[in-house]
Amino acid sequence: MKLPENEVFSSKDSDYKWIVRKFDKKDYSVSEKMFSMDVARTARKFHRQIPGYKTSPLVSLPHLSSMLGVDSIWIKNEAMRLELNSFKVMGGSFAVYRLIQKKLGLSDDEMSYEYLMSKECKKALGEMVFASATDGNHGKGLAWITNKLGYKCNIYVHSGTSKPRIKAIENYGAKVKVVKGNYDDAVRACQEDADKNGWQVVSDTSWPGYTEIPTWIMQGYNTMLLEAQEQFSSQGIVRPTHVFVQAGVGAMAASVIGFYSALFKEDSPKFVVVEPENAACLYETALANDGECHSVKGDLDTIMAGLACGDPSPIAWEILGRQADIFIRVPDYIAARGMRILATPIADDPFVISGESGAAGLGAFYGIMSEVADKKAQTYIGKLKEQLEINGDSKVLFINTEGNTDPISFRQIIWDGMNPVPEKFWTER
Ligand SMILES: Cc1ncc(COP(=O)(O)O)c(C=O)c1O
C-alpha cells in the first residue's frame, strides 16, 4: 500500500489529537473489489426478507446545521434497526447467510430467509454452533439471528462489559462467557474455545488467515449505505460532502468509506474516522504509517464501549489506509456531549436517542465547529475546521450506530451529567 504523508496535530491546548493524510492519488481498487454494488444489493435483498426489517430513518437537523454554519447535518439512525438498537446485526446476519450459502453450495437465487428457516436447510447443515467475541452489539446481533434460525450461540465478552449489555445478549438465548481482560482478550479466548469445540466463529474483526467472514460482515453493513443513498436521492442530494465515522476495530468505518469510495472515487466525500483517546488503534496505525497494523494495550478505558478495541481489523485497514482522510482521537466527554446534543435538539429538530459509541461522530464534529471560551483552544481546533474544508455548502453525514444500548449509563450521562465537558471547552456561542 502506498502510504500518504501525515501531518500530525497534538497540543496541550486542545482535547483533540488528529492526523491529516495527504494523498497524491488515492487507490480505489480494494474498495471496488470489496464493495461492489452487486454485493450491497444482495445484502439488502436478504435483509429486506427479515421480518420486521424497515429502512432506518435518515434524519436532518436543520437548526443545528445553521447554528454550526453548514448546509445540512444528516443522521442515519441505526437506533431504530429491527429491535436491536444498533446497526451491528446487518453484518452478523449477512455473514450467517453467506456462510450457510457456502457450506451448502447454493446460489443467491436459491437462498432466502425462508429457506434459512426451513427444516430442509437445517437438515442439510446438521448441528452448528456459532460463536463470537463482542463489545456488546455484534454479539447481540449474532445471538438474535442465530436464535431466530434455531442454532446455538456462544458469546465472549470482556470483564468490563456492563450487566445490561450481557443481559441483552442472553435474552436471545446465547450463552455468555466473561473473559478476564479487554475486548481483544475475549476475541482470542473465543477463537481458542471454538477451535477446541468445533464452533463456527463469526467475528466482526479479522486476523491473518481469518478474513472471509469479517469481509461478509462489512459487506452486510452496506445495506445502511444503500438505504442512505436512496434517502439522499429522494431529497435531491447526490452524496454527502463529509462523512464522520466512529471506529472500534474499523470494520464499520471501512464499510462506509469503502462503499462511498467504490461508488464515487475522486468525487467521494471527505472521510473522518473518530476514536476514543484510550482505544485509538487506527489513529496509532495511521501515525506509525509503516503499512502495519498497530495495537493499543491496556484496559482501553472509555464510555464508548463499542469502540473499546485495541487491535485494528487488518482488512478494515486495507480500506482505511487507502481512503480515510483524517483520524481523530477524542476524550469521553465529547461522546457524552454528542449524546446530550442529539437527545435535546434545538427548536423543532427531531431528537435522536444515541448511545456513547453512536454519538461519538457528532460529538467530535460539534467540538470542531462550535466556539469555545478558551482562545488558545479555539485557535488550535480552528486548524482542523480549515483542514476539513467545511463551509455553508457542506452536507455532513453521521451514523448513529446505537441507541441507549446501556440504559443505565444513558441516564447517568443525560440525566445525571456524567462525563461533563471541562469548563475550558464550554461552548461560547
Ligand atoms: C455502536 C457501535 N458503533 C460503532 C462500532 C464500531 O464498529 P467497528 O468495531 O467495526 O469499528 C461498534 C462496534 O461494536 C458499535 O457497537
The ligand as a Gaussian input file, in Angstrom:
#p B3LYP/6-31G(d) Opt

LIG

0 1
 C      -22.472000       1.130000      18.476000
 C      -21.216000       0.855000      17.772000
 N      -20.722000       1.787000      16.973000
 C      -19.577000       1.582000      16.305000
 C      -18.875000       0.421000      16.435000
 C      -17.572000       0.273000      15.727000
 O      -17.527000      -0.762000      14.823000
 P      -16.146000      -1.418000      14.436000
 O      -15.679000      -2.231000      15.594000
 O      -16.465000      -2.177000      13.229000
 O      -15.182000      -0.295000      14.180000
 C      -19.367000      -0.586000      17.265000
 C      -18.666000      -1.851000      17.435000
 O      -19.042000      -2.720000      18.182000
 C      -20.567000      -0.358000      17.958000
 O      -21.077000      -1.273000      18.781000

